[in-house]
Amino acid sequence: MNVGYNEIQKELESCGQGHLLGFWEVLDAGQRERLLGQIRGLDLRHIPRWVRETVKNECPPAVPHEFDPAPSYPPRPQTAEQEQLYAKARKTGEDLLRAGKVAGFVVAGGQGTRLGFDGPKGGYPISPIRNKPLFQLFAETVEAARRKYGAVLPWLVMTSPLNHAATVEFFEAADYFGLGADTVFLFQQGTLPNFDFDGRIFLAEKDTLAVSPDGHGGSLKALHASGVLERLKHRGVEYISYWQVDNPLVNLFDPLFIGLHAMEGAGMSSKALIKAHPTEKVGNFCLVDGRVTVIEYSDLDKEHAHRTHPDGSLVFELGSIAIHILSVSFVERLNAEDDFALPLHRAVKKIPHIDAKGNKVEPDKPCGVKLETFIFDALPLSEKSVILQTIRSEEFAPVKNATGADSAEVTVRMMIERAATWLEAAGVEVPRTAEGRPDCVLEIAPGFALAPEDLKARAGQIPPIERGQKLYLG
């Protein structure tokens, strides 16, 4: 123990973190070993650079001097040539799904705190009639896709230390929603230390470092470190469909998207929306030195943000919505590189901690910096990258807030609207208000239809819909 202590003390002192052992004398043997284990897990070599560049923000991420709008495919084919390409891509994607070459991957490390929900965000009930939790909606979608394509499509669920145990308990209580525990892989993302504004790592307890999940960018390392990537390779999986847990409208297994990515030989691809306005709070897809790159809305200067084409459309119109396809070989290559790491981003937060006297502090204002990584920062590392536009009402309704924008009320309304649109496309009459909104409550279970074309085949099973009616199709 003393040998370990002496070595670590020297390392900590050399990088300005000697205070982490400040309560050593009052810790028992178990607490000391716990603290040393956590410190050994830190990458102390990089701490001084992190503090200098990110915590103290002396070297904020540089915005490229020159960049262009990134090219993309429209959500629907616009020419006869594109119709042929889309048909080929869709068949390619369907063939890959039938061969079991695709896995679904939801990043679900967050809590439902902002929603007023006590538990993992994936447990938040959201469907319009049955009030199904997000996890259940995704599970039913995975099961429906398995039936549709006749293949076992694995489902990956990345948690965080904040909610891993609760998420495992949730899945076990639901018996993994009938998918089989051997095809649902739950694993944790990594963590990064929390710092005060002077660059000193906070202690959460006298024997515990204050840490936070390392962001959705941590998924790339976690896939490898958890052994999940190797398990996917053993199953013959070549592509990973990535989405975030707060978006119940996402098309988990889109054959067109998968096919375009595979035909292009891309490492990482993305779906995009046309931004609602120039400064919408989404990342902007750009092209930098020939590579697809996302520039955050807060980093895009006003001139570029408002630049328009002669027809009035935005030049930088494509917004990132955290829906991606990753090639297994791409993730494997990144993790084979020495010291692979995505750029760090800083977030100023209120961080509970232990002060120098050992007293617990529950701050009432921001007191330090949390670090995180973003998965879109991996895009420039991919030599080839496809961007496929999608339509907001069809695939993007994140539930983030208790009220207002991106609230559960808005998400449910969009789920009902999409169901109505699908039904009308299948020839079913949907009553609407004078303002054009559905005058009924609709919920289409994934097992009933995964896409509008699935609904058309079952239109004869759908009864007439009355005003004010609640109709569940499942």
C-alpha positions as CSV (number, residue, x, y, z in Angstrom):
1,M,0.0,0.0,0.0
2,N,2.8,2.4,0.9
3,V,4.6,1.7,-2.3
4,G,1.5,2.5,-4.3
5,Y,0.8,5.6,-2.2
6,N,4.3,7.0,-2.6
7,E,4.4,6.4,-6.4
8,I,0.9,8.0,-6.9
9,Q,1.7,10.9,-4.6
10,K,4.6,11.8,-6.8
11,E,2.6,11.5,-9.9
12,L,-0.2,13.6,-8.5
13,E,2.1,16.3,-7.2
14,S,3.7,16.5,-10.7
15,C,0.4,17.3,-12.3
16,G,-1.0,19.6,-9.7
17,Q,-3.4,17.1,-8.1
18,G,-1.7,16.3,-4.8
19,H,-4.7,17.5,-2.8
20,L,-6.5,14.2,-3.8
21,L,-4.6,12.5,-1.0
22,G,-5.3,15.2,1.5
23,F,-7.5,13.0,3.7
24,W,-5.3,10.0,3.6
25,E,-4.6,9.8,7.3
26,V,-8.3,9.6,8.2
27,L,-9.2,6.9,5.7
28,D,-9.3,3.2,6.7
29,A,-7.6,0.5,4.6
30,G,-10.6,-0.1,2.4
31,Q,-11.2,3.6,1.7
32,R,-7.5,4.1,0.9
33,E,-7.5,1.2,-1.6
34,R,-10.7,2.6,-3.2
35,L,-9.2,6.0,-3.6
36,L,-5.9,4.7,-5.1
37,G,-7.9,2.5,-7.5
38,Q,-9.8,5.5,-8.8
39,I,-6.6,7.6,-9.1
40,R,-4.9,4.8,-11.0
41,G,-7.8,4.9,-13.4
42,L,-7.0,8.5,-14.3
43,D,-4.9,9.2,-17.3
44,L,-2.5,11.5,-15.3
45,R,-0.3,12.2,-18.4
46,H,-3.0,14.3,-20.0
47,I,-4.4,16.1,-16.9
48,P,-2.1,19.2,-17.2
49,R,-3.1,19.6,-20.9
50,W,-6.8,19.1,-20.1
51,V,-6.6,21.8,-17.4
52,R,-4.7,24.2,-19.6
53,E,-6.6,23.8,-22.8
54,T,-10.2,22.9,-21.7
55,V,-10.8,23.5,-18.0
56,K,-9.2,27.0,-18.0
57,N,-10.3,27.4,-21.7
58,E,-6.9,28.8,-22.7
59,C,-7.1,26.9,-26.0
60,P,-10.8,26.6,-27.0
61,P,-11.6,24.4,-30.0
62,A,-10.7,26.3,-33.1
63,V,-13.3,26.9,-35.8
64,P,-11.8,26.2,-39.2
65,H,-11.0,29.3,-41.3
66,E,-12.4,27.8,-44.4
67,F,-15.3,25.4,-44.8
68,D,-18.1,24.7,-47.2
69,P,-21.6,23.2,-46.8
70,A,-21.5,19.4,-46.7
71,P,-23.2,17.5,-49.6
72,S,-26.2,15.4,-48.7
73,Y,-28.8,13.1,-50.2
74,P,-32.4,14.4,-50.1
75,P,-35.0,12.5,-48.1
76,R,-36.8,11.5,-51.3
77,P,-35.2,10.9,-54.7
78,Q,-35.4,13.9,-57.0
79,T,-34.3,12.4,-60.3
80,A,-34.7,9.2,-62.2
81,E,-31.0,8.5,-61.5
82,Q,-31.6,9.0,-57.7
83,E,-34.6,6.7,-57.9
84,Q,-32.4,3.9,-59.2
85,L,-29.7,4.7,-56.6
86,Y,-32.2,4.7,-53.7
87,A,-33.8,1.5,-54.9
88,K,-30.4,-0.2,-55.0
89,A,-29.4,1.2,-51.6
90,R,-32.7,0.2,-50.0
91,K,-32.3,-3.4,-51.3
92,T,-28.6,-3.4,-50.1
93,G,-29.8,-2.3,-46.6
94,E,-32.6,-4.9,-46.5
95,D,-30.1,-7.6,-47.6
96,L,-27.7,-6.6,-44.8
97,L,-30.6,-6.7,-42.3
98,R,-31.7,-10.1,-43.4
99,A,-28.2,-11.3,-43.0
100,G,-28.0,-10.1,-39.4
101,K,-25.2,-7.7,-40.3
102,V,-26.7,-4.7,-38.4
103,A,-27.0,-4.0,-34.7
104,G,-29.0,-1.2,-33.0
105,F,-27.2,1.0,-30.5
106,V,-28.9,3.5,-28.1
107,V,-26.9,5.7,-25.8
108,A,-28.8,5.9,-22.6
109,G,-26.6,7.2,-19.9
110,G,-28.8,10.1,-18.8
111,Q,-31.3,10.5,-16.0
112,G,-34.8,11.8,-16.3
113,T,-34.1,14.7,-13.9
114,R,-35.1,17.5,-16.4
115,L,-38.3,15.7,-17.1
116,G,-39.2,15.4,-13.4
117,F,-38.7,11.7,-13.6
118,D,-36.7,9.7,-11.0
119,G,-34.8,7.1,-12.9
120,P,-33.0,6.4,-16.2
121,K,-34.4,8.5,-19.0
122,G,-35.1,5.4,-21.0
123,G,-37.7,4.4,-18.4
124,Y,-39.7,7.6,-19.0
125,P,-43.2,6.8,-20.2
126,I,-44.0,8.6,-23.5
127,S,-46.4,6.8,-25.9
128,P,-49.7,8.6,-26.4
129,I,-52.2,5.9,-25.2
130,R,-50.3,3.0,-23.5
131,N,-47.8,5.2,-21.9
132,K,-44.9,2.9,-22.9
133,P,-41.5,3.8,-21.7
134,L,-38.8,4.8,-24.3
135,F,-36.9,1.5,-23.7
136,Q,-40.1,-0.5,-24.4
137,L,-40.8,1.4,-27.7
138,F,-37.2,0.7,-28.9
139,A,-37.5,-3.0,-27.8
140,E,-40.7,-3.5,-29.6
141,T,-39.1,-1.9,-32.7
142,V,-36.1,-4.2,-32.5
143,E,-38.5,-7.2,-32.2
144,A,-40.6,-6.1,-35.1
145,A,-37.5,-5.6,-37.2
146,R,-36.3,-9.1,-36.3
147,R,-39.6,-10.5,-37.5
148,K,-39.7,-8.4,-40.7
149,Y,-36.2,-9.3,-41.8
150,G,-36.0,-12.8,-40.3
151,A,-32.7,-12.2,-38.4
152,V,-31.5,-11.6,-34.9
153,L,-30.5,-8.0,-34.8
154,P,-28.5,-7.3,-31.6
155,W,-29.4,-4.3,-29.4
156,L,-26.7,-2.4,-27.6
157,V,-27.6,-0.1,-24.7
158,M,-24.9,2.1,-23.3
159,T,-25.5,3.3,-19.7
160,S,-23.5,5.4,-17.3
161,P,-22.3,4.8,-13.8
162,L,-25.2,7.1,-12.8
163,N,-27.9,4.7,-14.0
164,H,-26.3,1.3,-15.0
165,A,-27.7,-0.6,-12.0
166,A,-31.2,0.9,-12.4
167,T,-31.2,0.2,-16.1
168,V,-30.1,-3.4,-15.7
169,E,-32.9,-3.8,-13.0
170,F,-35.4,-2.2,-15.5
171,F,-34.5,-4.7,-18.2
172,E,-34.4,-7.7,-15.9
173,A,-37.9,-6.8,-14.5
174,A,-39.2,-6.6,-18.1
175,D,-37.4,-9.9,-18.9
176,Y,-35.5,-8.0,-21.6
177,F,-38.8,-7.4,-23.3
178,G,-38.7,-10.9,-24.7
179,L,-35.7,-10.2,-26.9
180,G,-33.4,-12.6,-25.0
181,A,-30.7,-11.4,-22.6
182,D,-28.0,-12.9,-24.8
183,T,-28.9,-10.5,-27.7
184,V,-29.2,-7.3,-25.6
185,F,-25.8,-5.9,-24.5
186,L,-25.9,-3.4,-21.6
187,F,-22.5,-1.8,-20.9
188,Q,-21.2,1.4,-19.3
189,Q,-19.5,4.4,-20.8
190,G,-16.4,5.8,-19.2
191,T,-16.1,8.8,-16.9
192,L,-14.0,12.0,-16.7
193,P,-13.0,13.9,-13.6
194,N,-14.7,17.2,-12.5
195,F,-12.5,20.2,-11.9
196,D,-12.7,23.5,-10.0
197,F,-11.9,26.6,-12.0
198,D,-8.3,26.4,-11.0
199,G,-7.9,23.0,-12.5
200,R,-8.0,20.9,-9.3
201,I,-10.0,17.7,-9.4
202,F,-12.9,17.7,-7.0
203,L,-13.4,15.0,-4.4
204,A,-17.0,13.8,-4.0
205,E,-16.1,12.1,-0.7
206,K,-12.9,11.9,1.1
207,D,-12.2,8.6,-0.6
208,T,-14.1,9.3,-3.9
209,L,-13.3,11.4,-6.9
210,A,-16.0,13.6,-8.4
211,V,-16.5,12.3,-12.0
212,S,-19.1,12.5,-14.7
213,P,-20.0,10.3,-17.8
214,D,-17.6,11.1,-20.6
215,G,-20.4,12.1,-23.1
216,H,-21.9,10.2,-26.1
217,G,-18.5,10.4,-27.7
218,G,-17.3,7.9,-25.0
219,S,-19.4,5.3,-26.8
220,L,-16.6,4.7,-29.3
221,K,-14.2,3.7,-26.6
222,A,-16.8,1.9,-24.5
223,L,-17.8,-0.4,-27.4
224,H,-14.2,-1.6,-27.4
225,A,-13.4,-1.6,-23.7
226,S,-16.6,-3.5,-22.8
227,G,-15.9,-6.3,-25.2
228,V,-19.1,-5.6,-27.1
229,L,-17.3,-4.8,-30.3
230,E,-15.6,-8.2,-30.3
231,R,-19.0,-9.9,-29.6
232,L,-20.5,-8.1,-32.6
233,K,-17.6,-9.2,-34.8
234,H,-18.1,-12.8,-33.6
235,R,-21.8,-12.6,-34.7
236,G,-20.8,-11.2,-38.1
237,V,-22.2,-7.7,-37.4
238,E,-20.7,-5.1,-39.7
239,Y,-22.8,-2.0,-39.1
240,I,-24.1,-0.2,-36.0
241,S,-27.2,2.0,-36.1
242,Y,-26.8,4.7,-33.5
243,W,-29.4,6.9,-31.8
244,Q,-30.0,8.7,-28.6
245,V,-32.5,7.6,-26.0
246,D,-34.7,10.7,-26.0
247,N,-36.0,10.4,-29.5
248,P,-39.0,8.0,-29.9
249,L,-39.5,8.8,-33.6
250,V,-36.2,7.5,-34.7
251,N,-36.1,4.9,-37.5
252,L,-33.8,2.4,-35.9
253,F,-33.1,0.2,-38.9
254,D,-33.5,2.3,-42.0
255,P,-32.6,0.2,-45.0
256,L,-32.0,3.2,-47.3
257,F,-29.6,4.8,-44.8
258,I,-27.8,1.6,-44.1
259,G,-27.5,0.8,-47.8
260,L,-26.2,4.2,-48.8
261,H,-23.6,4.0,-46.1
262,A,-22.5,0.5,-47.1
263,M,-22.4,1.2,-50.8
264,E,-20.2,4.3,-50.2
265,G,-17.8,2.3,-48.0
266,A,-18.2,4.9,-45.3
267,G,-16.9,4.7,-41.8
268,M,-19.4,6.9,-40.2
269,S,-22.6,8.5,-41.7
270,S,-25.3,10.8,-40.4
271,K,-28.9,11.9,-40.8
272,A,-29.6,15.6,-41.0
273,L,-32.6,18.0,-40.8
274,I,-33.1,21.2,-42.7
275,K,-32.7,23.7,-39.9
276,A,-35.9,25.6,-38.7
277,H,-33.9,28.9,-38.7
278,P,-30.3,30.0,-39.1
279,T,-29.4,29.8,-35.4
280,E,-31.3,26.6,-34.4
281,K,-29.4,24.9,-31.6
282,V,-28.1,22.0,-33.6
283,G,-24.7,21.3,-35.0
284,N,-24.0,22.3,-38.6
285,F,-22.7,19.8,-41.1
286,C,-19.8,21.3,-43.0
287,L,-17.0,20.1,-45.3
288,V,-13.5,20.9,-44.0
289,D,-10.5,19.7,-46.1
290,G,-12.8,17.3,-47.8
291,R,-14.1,15.7,-44.6
292,V,-17.5,16.0,-43.1
293,T,-17.3,18.0,-39.9
294,V,-19.9,19.3,-37.4
295,I,-19.5,22.9,-36.3
296,E,-21.6,23.7,-33.2
297,Y,-24.3,26.3,-33.5
298,S,-22.5,28.4,-30.8
299,D,-19.3,28.4,-32.9
300,L,-20.8,29.2,-36.3
301,D,-20.4,32.9,-36.9
302,K,-23.4,35.1,-37.8
303,E,-22.3,35.6,-41.4
304,H,-22.1,31.9,-42.2
305,A,-25.2,31.1,-40.2
306,H,-27.4,33.6,-42.1
307,R,-25.8,33.1,-45.6
308,T,-28.4,32.1,-48.2
309,H,-28.7,30.9,-51.8
310,P,-30.5,33.1,-54.4
311,D,-33.7,31.2,-53.7
312,G,-33.5,32.2,-50.0
313,S,-32.5,28.8,-48.6
314,L,-29.7,28.6,-46.1
315,V,-26.3,27.7,-47.4
316,F,-25.5,25.9,-44.1
317,E,-28.9,24.4,-43.8
318,L,-28.1,20.8,-42.5
319,G,-28.5,20.3,-38.8
320,S,-27.1,17.3,-36.9
321,I,-29.7,15.2,-34.9
322,A,-27.4,12.4,-33.5
323,I,-28.5,9.6,-35.8
324,H,-25.6,7.7,-37.3
325,I,-24.4,4.5,-38.9
326,L,-21.0,3.3,-37.8
327,S,-19.0,0.6,-39.5
328,V,-17.6,-1.9,-37.0
329,S,-14.3,-1.7,-38.9
330,F,-14.2,2.0,-38.4
331,V,-14.7,1.8,-34.6
332,E,-12.1,-1.0,-34.4
333,R,-9.6,1.1,-36.3
334,L,-10.0,4.1,-34.0
335,N,-9.5,2.0,-30.9
336,A,-6.3,0.4,-32.5
337,E,-4.7,3.8,-32.6
338,D,-2.4,4.8,-29.7
339,D,-4.0,7.4,-27.4
340,F,-7.1,7.6,-29.5
341,A,-9.2,10.4,-28.0
342,L,-11.9,12.8,-29.2
343,P,-11.7,16.5,-28.4
344,L,-12.9,17.5,-25.0
345,H,-15.7,20.0,-24.5
346,R,-16.2,21.9,-21.3
347,A,-19.5,22.5,-19.4
348,V,-19.6,24.9,-16.4
349,K,-21.8,23.3,-13.8
350,K,-22.8,23.2,-10.1
351,I,-20.7,20.3,-8.8
352,P,-21.3,18.8,-5.3
353,H,-17.9,18.2,-3.6
354,I,-15.8,18.1,-0.4
355,D,-14.0,21.2,0.5
356,A,-10.5,21.4,1.9
357,K,-11.8,20.9,5.5
358,G,-13.7,17.8,4.5
359,N,-17.1,19.5,4.6
360,K,-19.8,18.6,2.0
361,V,-20.6,21.5,-0.4
362,E,-23.9,21.6,-2.3
363,P,-23.3,24.7,-4.5
364,D,-26.1,27.0,-5.5
365,K,-24.2,28.4,-8.5
366,P,-21.7,26.9,-11.0
367,C,-18.4,26.2,-9.3
368,G,-16.5,24.0,-11.8
369,V,-16.1,22.3,-15.1
370,K,-17.3,18.9,-16.3
371,L,-15.6,17.4,-19.4
372,E,-17.3,15.4,-22.2
373,T,-16.8,14.2,-25.7
374,F,-19.2,14.3,-28.6
375,I,-19.6,11.5,-31.1
376,F,-19.9,13.9,-34.1
377,D,-16.2,14.8,-33.5
378,A,-15.4,11.4,-35.0
379,L,-16.8,12.3,-38.4
380,P,-13.6,13.9,-39.7
381,L,-11.8,10.7,-38.9
382,S,-13.8,8.9,-41.5
383,E,-12.5,9.1,-45.0
384,K,-16.0,8.7,-46.5
385,S,-19.2,9.8,-44.9
386,V,-22.8,9.9,-46.1
387,I,-25.4,12.5,-45.0
388,L,-29.0,11.6,-45.6
389,Q,-31.6,14.2,-45.0
390,T,-34.7,13.2,-43.1
391,I,-37.9,15.0,-42.3
392,R,-38.4,16.4,-38.8
393,S,-42.0,15.3,-38.4
394,E,-41.1,11.7,-39.4
395,E,-38.0,11.1,-37.3
396,F,-37.1,13.8,-34.7
397,A,-39.1,14.5,-31.6
398,P,-36.6,14.5,-28.7
399,V,-38.1,14.6,-25.2
400,K,-35.8,16.7,-23.0
401,N,-37.8,19.1,-20.9
402,A,-40.7,19.0,-18.5
403,T,-42.4,22.0,-20.3
404,G,-42.0,24.1,-23.4
405,A,-39.8,23.2,-26.3
406,D,-38.8,19.6,-26.6
407,S,-41.2,18.6,-23.8
408,A,-43.2,15.5,-23.4
409,E,-46.3,17.3,-24.6
410,V,-44.6,18.3,-27.8
411,T,-43.2,14.8,-28.4
412,V,-46.5,13.1,-27.8
413,R,-48.2,15.5,-30.2
414,M,-45.6,14.7,-32.9
415,M,-46.1,11.0,-32.3
416,I,-49.8,11.4,-32.9
417,E,-49.3,13.5,-35.9
418,R,-46.9,11.0,-37.5
419,A,-49.4,8.2,-36.9
420,A,-52.1,10.3,-38.5
421,T,-49.9,11.0,-41.5
422,W,-49.1,7.3,-41.9
423,L,-52.8,6.3,-41.7
424,E,-53.8,8.9,-44.3
425,A,-51.1,7.7,-46.6
426,A,-52.6,4.2,-46.2
427,G,-56.0,5.6,-47.3
428,V,-57.5,5.8,-43.8
429,E,-59.5,9.0,-43.0
430,V,-58.3,10.8,-39.9
431,P,-60.6,13.5,-38.3
432,R,-58.8,16.8,-37.9
433,T,-59.5,20.1,-36.2
434,A,-60.0,23.4,-38.0
435,E,-56.3,24.1,-37.4
436,G,-55.4,20.8,-39.1
437,R,-54.4,18.8,-36.1
438,P,-55.6,15.2,-35.5
439,D,-58.9,15.4,-33.6
440,C,-58.2,12.0,-32.0
441,V,-55.4,10.2,-30.1
442,L,-53.5,7.7,-32.1
443,E,-50.8,5.2,-31.2
444,I,-49.3,2.7,-33.7
445,A,-47.2,0.0,-32.0
446,P,-44.0,-1.0,-33.8
447,G,-45.3,-4.5,-34.1
448,F,-48.2,-3.3,-36.1
449,A,-46.2,-1.1,-38.5
450,L,-42.6,-0.1,-38.7
451,A,-43.1,2.2,-41.7
452,P,-45.9,3.7,-43.8
453,E,-45.7,0.9,-46.3
454,D,-46.3,-1.7,-43.6
455,L,-49.4,0.1,-42.6
456,K,-50.8,0.1,-46.2
457,A,-50.7,-3.7,-46.1
458,R,-52.9,-3.7,-43.0
459,A,-55.3,-0.8,-43.9
460,G,-58.2,-3.3,-44.1
461,Q,-57.8,-4.1,-40.4
462,I,-58.2,-0.5,-39.2
463,P,-61.7,0.6,-38.1
464,P,-63.2,4.0,-39.0
465,I,-61.8,6.7,-36.7
466,E,-64.2,9.0,-34.8
467,R,-63.5,12.5,-33.5
468,G,-62.1,12.4,-30.0
469,Q,-61.4,8.6,-30.2
470,K,-58.4,6.9,-28.7
471,L,-57.1,4.3,-31.2
472,Y,-54.3,1.9,-30.4
473,L,-53.1,-0.2,-33.2
474,G,-51.0,-3.1,-31.9
